Amino acid sequence: MSGTIIQDSVFQLMLTFPNVVVTGHQGYFTDTALSHIAHTTLENLHHHNHKKPSNRMLTHNH
């Protein structure tokens, strides 16, 4: 993506200010975050396979 020009006028404007620094966010790529993601995924699969309710269930209300 570093070779891609972002077509967002607000983002482009922000880049013109000397006090704006753009950094990549990789907070999801820590050992702790990956462990939590794996644990949550396995827990969700367990609930689904055993037909147990989950507090993370997405529902659509009409």
Secondary structure, DSSP 8 states (H G I E B T S, - for coil): -TTS----HHHHHHTTSTT-------GGGSHHHHHHHHHHHHHHHHHHHTT---TT------
